[in-house]
Amino acid sequence: MRAGGDALSYLALLALLVAHAAPVAAAPAFPEAAARAIAIAEDRRQFEGLKPYLRDPSPAVRARAALAVGRLQDSTTVRDLLPLLGDRAAEVRREAAFALGQIGHRSARESIEARLVDTDAETVELAIEALGKLGDRAATRRVVDFLSDPAPARRSAAAVALWRLADSTALDVLLARHSDREPEVRWRVLYALEKIVAPERIVLVAAAHLNAYEPVERAYAARTLGRQRSPRALTYLFQSFGDPEVAVAVNALRAIQQIDDTTCARCGRMTGDALASDHPYVRSVAATVLGERATTSGGNDLVRRAVADSLRAHLTDPDAATRGACARSLLRLHRDSVLAVVRPVLDDASVYARVGAMAGLTALRSETPARELRSRLEPRRDLLERMTAADLLGEIKAREAVEVLRAGVADSSMLFAASCAGALAAMGDSASVPALAAAYAARAGDADADARIAVRDALRDLAGRAFADSLERAHPARNAAPAQYAADFAVPPAERGAILHTTAGEIEWEFFGREAPQTVKNFVRLARRGYFDGLRVHRVVPNFVIQDGDPTGTGSGGPGYTIRCEYNRLHYEPGMVGMALSGKDTGGSQWFITHSPQPHLDGRYTIFARVVRGLDVARNVVQGDRIERVEILTGPASAIPGR
């Protein structure tokens, strides 16, 4: 028996090995011709070129076509996408649900709701997300059911969808789930609660999470307390100013900024304490909040003096944004009497400190603001300073500056011309329409998106929408789409990532080459020609993003062309890299890195990379830090940490 049994075991084992060694039929490759045709039709925004592929025999082709159609965001395509929600291939159903969410047309609601019982878990999650994006509160009753689903991913998706729906009828269910066992669900429930103003029910619940273990939970609790706008929340928020996590302290400071309580003397003292923080993000936000709180302190002179003392002490802060915020707040508090005190910041070596302080000039009562701002329109000044001066002159409606602003419309910098256009529109100067129209016709086609849009909007205000839009059609923007597409246009990029060598340290990215191939290729092309080398980080919003990629350092510049948005199913978690936009399909070279989860950005800005090393560096970058050089990485993706 032993010998026979051994022989049978040996034969069974041999058969098993042979079976596993036998060649397995490979999944059919994505047809190259179809991939190229879809990529080109998507880039050209041509639905007719995509429509046949929605019915292609290959599930991979149908899925890719659905994604492309969703990126068009054309409501007339909904009826062509709806049948794909019932496709036999799960990947096709996923892309169809995502696409319909991107389009956001409410006619798709019932069909999407039918997918809430799909056998594929990801399709269900995408259907929940899509219902939120549609914004039809008729879906609330179906979405709330998923807050008690066994799967944490579905509970999370439901909470974010309810944030988008902002339906007060969901309040009871959201409150019942605030103590969910998963922190990833809890912070999203708090996030959803911020859209429902019911302080008598929400304040105590949110306050309970200020002592949570997870920083993201504490941060969103503070944010939600601010959205309730109730003085009852102040006592709870004070304890968070000194939180060791920057995100929590920043959100707590911003929360009290939203709460109108003229009797709160403690606000000034507690916010002043935050100015002593070791982190520049906390100091810059505290300086901004301090000025705004003190101006609404009900005339409490003691509070105002204490606030002024704190702000003066930080006019020489190492951080440019903090210096600017302190000067701005002092000007708003004490106006003309402190102009001499803040003069050093108005003439600071950092343009970001200068423009921060300049915003406070609008609070002055004398003729000083217009005179001071006009002096900063001169060509010798930094471009950002000139643009800010023009914007502020429009804000205060300085009619004495009209002539110099009209002259600015013909400036060699289209960005400065755009700021002048906006100021003239703010003053209702219809006499400037011919100059604006001439500037648009001559240069808007090659201008960066921000400049083009600003001049167009000024013309809409002054000459009417029909006139401005006809001018826009006659002089379309230059796009990066080539007349002839390269043979490898539809092929994902070979590059796997990048290392940003900055004055603050190294930040390493992993590219999402399959999810956003053209965006990645555009970044790589620019990086390899040294485009980003030496650029300043022009925008830092604490606990939100850092932003770079603008050669002008103003936040409005770019490469002189635009690229298409490549919306995808990725989510804005901490360290995601997205393309900055002024509107759909207006990306170019500006990118941002998220400090924290930002669900409201999902599906609105292309995600094309994520930070795999150096997120701590990104969370410490300040305005004015520089990208020294960008190193493009090639080789297998498996070499990237976290893969």
HUZI-V478399 format. One record per run of one state. SS is the DSSP state (~ for helix, > for strand, _ for the rest). FROM is the first residue (numbers start at 1). LEN is the number of residues. If there is no record, write none. Layout:
SS/FROM/LEN
SS/FROM/LEN
This chain:
_/1/1
~/2/20
_/22/10
~/32/13
_/45/2
~/47/9
_/56/3
~/59/14
_/73/2
~/75/12
_/87/3
~/90/14
_/104/2
~/106/12
_/118/3
~/121/14
_/135/2
~/137/12
_/149/3
~/152/14
_/166/2
~/168/9
_/177/6
~/183/11
_/194/5
~/199/13
_/212/3
~/215/13
_/228/3
~/231/8
_/239/7
~/246/12
_/258/7
~/265/10
_/275/5
~/280/16
_/296/5
~/301/13
_/314/6
~/320/27
_/347/4
~/351/13
_/364/4
~/368/10
_/378/5
~/383/13
_/396/3
~/399/10
_/409/5
~/414/13
_/427/3
~/430/17
_/447/2
~/449/15
_/464/1
~/465/10
_/475/4
>/479/1
_/480/17
>/497/6
_/503/2
>/505/7
_/512/5
~/517/12
_/529/7
>/536/1
_/537/2
>/539/3
_/542/3
>/545/4
_/549/13
>/562/2
_/564/12
>/576/4
_/580/7
>/587/1
_/588/3
>/591/4
_/595/4
~/599/3
_/602/5
>/607/7
_/614/1
~/615/4
_/619/7
>/626/8
_/634/3
~/637/3
_/640/4
